Amino acid sequence: MMKSICNKLLLKWHFLGLQLSGTPLKEDLNELNFVLLELHNVDIKMEDKDMAMILLASLPPSYENFVSFLSVGKDSITLEEVKSNLY
């Protein structure tokens, strides 16, 4: 993908607006990984903790207990921690 401002904006928009359905979760995470790879390919750098929080925020309401479990009492969280717990 080209590194134009328009492409970068569209990728960030896609990532920030990502809403995972939760079924099947593996497909949702594959889509997330694809978008993250595309962001990396156009030199968009994001903090790991921000990506983790965006992933948690993109989960469907049925994951509310999961989100609480991973976030309560913590100062930070990693993307890998969220993904490994989802798997």
Contacts in CASP RR format, 6 or more apart in sequence:
PFRMAT RR
TARGET T0000
AUTHOR 0000-0000-0000
METHOD contacts of the structure
MODEL  1
MMKSICNKLLLKWHFLGLQLSGTPLKEDLNELNFVLLELHNVDIKMEDKD
MAMILLASLPPSYENFVSFLSVGKDSITLEEVKSNLY
1 7 0 8 1.000
1 11 0 8 1.000
1 38 0 8 1.000
1 41 0 8 1.000
1 42 0 8 1.000
2 42 0 8 1.000
3 42 0 8 1.000
3 43 0 8 1.000
7 42 0 8 1.000
8 42 0 8 1.000
8 44 0 8 1.000
11 35 0 8 1.000
11 38 0 8 1.000
11 39 0 8 1.000
11 42 0 8 1.000
11 44 0 8 1.000
12 39 0 8 1.000
12 44 0 8 1.000
14 35 0 8 1.000
15 35 0 8 1.000
15 36 0 8 1.000
15 39 0 8 1.000
15 54 0 8 1.000
16 54 0 8 1.000
17 58 0 8 1.000
18 31 0 8 1.000
18 32 0 8 1.000
18 35 0 8 1.000
18 54 0 8 1.000
18 58 0 8 1.000
19 58 0 8 1.000
19 60 0 8 1.000
20 28 0 8 1.000
20 29 0 8 1.000
20 31 0 8 1.000
20 32 0 8 1.000
20 55 0 8 1.000
20 58 0 8 1.000
20 59 0 8 1.000
20 60 0 8 1.000
21 28 0 8 1.000
21 60 0 8 1.000
22 28 0 8 1.000
22 59 0 8 1.000
22 60 0 8 1.000
22 62 0 8 1.000
22 63 0 8 1.000
25 86 0 8 1.000
25 87 0 8 1.000
29 83 0 8 1.000
29 86 0 8 1.000
29 87 0 8 1.000
32 55 0 8 1.000
32 58 0 8 1.000
36 51 0 8 1.000
39 46 0 8 1.000
48 78 0 8 1.000
48 79 0 8 1.000
48 80 0 8 1.000
49 76 0 8 1.000
49 77 0 8 1.000
49 78 0 8 1.000
49 79 0 8 1.000
51 79 0 8 1.000
52 77 0 8 1.000
52 78 0 8 1.000
52 79 0 8 1.000
52 81 0 8 1.000
52 82 0 8 1.000
53 77 0 8 1.000
55 79 0 8 1.000
55 82 0 8 1.000
55 83 0 8 1.000
56 67 0 8 1.000
56 70 0 8 1.000
56 71 0 8 1.000
56 77 0 8 1.000
56 82 0 8 1.000
59 66 0 8 1.000
59 67 0 8 1.000
66 85 0 8 1.000
66 86 0 8 1.000
70 77 0 8 1.000
70 81 0 8 1.000
70 82 0 8 1.000
70 85 0 8 1.000
71 77 0 8 1.000
END
